[in-house]
Structures are given as structure tokens and as C-alpha cells.
Amino acid sequence: MPSPAGRTLDATRHTTGRRPPLSNDEAQSFHTILLVEDATDLARVIARELQGAGYVVSHTADGEAALKQHAALQPDLVILDWMLPGLDGLEVLRRLRARAPTPVLMLTARDEEADRVLGLELGADDYLTKPFSMRELLARVRALLRRLEHVRQMMADDRREGPALLRCGPLHVYTDTRLATLAGVQLDVSRTEFDLLCLFLRHPGRAFSRDYILDVVWGEEYVRGDRSVDNAVLRLRKKLGTMGDAIETVWGVGYRWGDTP
């Protein structure tokens, strides 16, 4: 008899047979992952590995169905293929970002830097190029979910500590609703950019190394040596306009929030 963690929520009836639904207690005990992948064999392998690691997996091969399943299941993480029939992965990502801050791990065979940047700018939290190993996939999934728990704990702490508002001049960041505004205008920032901004505003003047930022914002198992932090800082600076100059490069260390312009 399979353990609760090994059960698959049959979202689109692509799997054979029907499994009994999870009880409320069981569903709350495991992270739920929505897998959106139209390559049947690959989806089967990914689902098996995720289930073996203790996750509850719901699979669909269709973008429209993915949006419906996301609304119904409210998963902790979405693993989203770029190339889907009908509604493609980027459009699914846009629509997901308009409704919820659920972490999204993009899967794609496109390995051009411009494609990776586009996916990240549209709000993807991580990016994995095919072919990839299941070990790396699981490491990235664990890192994203650990970061999610960190954010949830941070939000809980903020609520206990009082008004969840970080301010710097015209920049207002509401940590409970995960909303950032500049001069009253809402900023379109990804989860990563929002958490990075919160880190800086909570500790103005403190220099953070890239590794520290990776641990806190991305998760301890995120791959070292890439330019994820630098790229996120670049995007955040651009979105903040002149206030972006407050994010200072500390040579040989990393970044800090300095004096505002």
C-alpha cells in the first residue's frame, strides 16, 4: 500500500486508475507540487522522483488545465514546462503571476541566455535546462520549498511584531501582503526580487555576500557560482528607477542598501 506521500492527485486523468483523495491532515503534512509537462515519459519520471522524495504531485500536460488546477489545489510549487501545446509556459507564467506568488520552476530545452532572462523577468523563481538530472531537479525543488517556508515564517514573525511595513522614502514594502509601491505606484516584482528587497530594507547599510543572499533568498542548496544574485540585483535596480542606486556594490563582498538618492 503506498504511503500518503506517494499518492498522486489525478488532476487531468492522464494517469491510470484513481487513487483515494488525501485527508486534510495528510494534505497538510506534505508539500503539493503541480507538474505541468506534456512529455509523457519525462513527466512520469519526474512525478515518480518527487513522490519518492515525499511530495504530493498533481500532473497536467495542458496550460489551460494547469491554471484551473492551480486555482483548485493552491500548490506550494509549480514545475512548468516552457513548450506546451496551446497555451505555452510563458503565458501560463504570466497568468499565474497575476493571481498568486506561488514559486515556479521553469523547465525548457531552450538554453539561450536571452530565454533564461525572459523567463526570470516574467517571474520564474528558478530555471532548469533540459536535459537535467533528477538529483539537480530535487535539489532545486527542496531549495525553493525551503525558501517558501522561510518566507511564510518571516510573514508570521512580521504579523507578531506589528505593522508589516518597510519604508524608505517613497518606497513602501508591505511584507504581509507582499506588495511593494514606489510613490504610490505598485511595483511588478518577482518573489525573488521582493524577498531581496525586504532583506536590504530590514538591514540598511549592512553588506551581504552573494552566498549569504543565496542562502536566505534562494535556499542553501541553490547552485553556487552562477550570476543569479547579480541578475536579480540588476532587475531590481531597474524596477526601482533612481532609488535603485541605493543598492550598492561592495567590491569583494556583495551588496548593501546604502544612502537613497
Protein Blocks (a to p, Z undefined) as FASTA:
>chain_A
ZZfklpccdfkopagcjdddddfklmmmpccdddddfblklmmmmmmmmmmnopacdddf
bfklmmmmmmmnopabdcddfbdghjafklmmmmmmmmoccdcddddfbfcfklmmmmmm
nopabdcdddddfklmmmmmmmmmmmmmmmmmmmmmmmmnopadddehjbccdfklopac
eehiacdddfklmmmmmmmmmmghiacdfklmmmmmnopklcehiaklmmmmmmmmmmnm
mmlmmpccdehilpcddddZZ
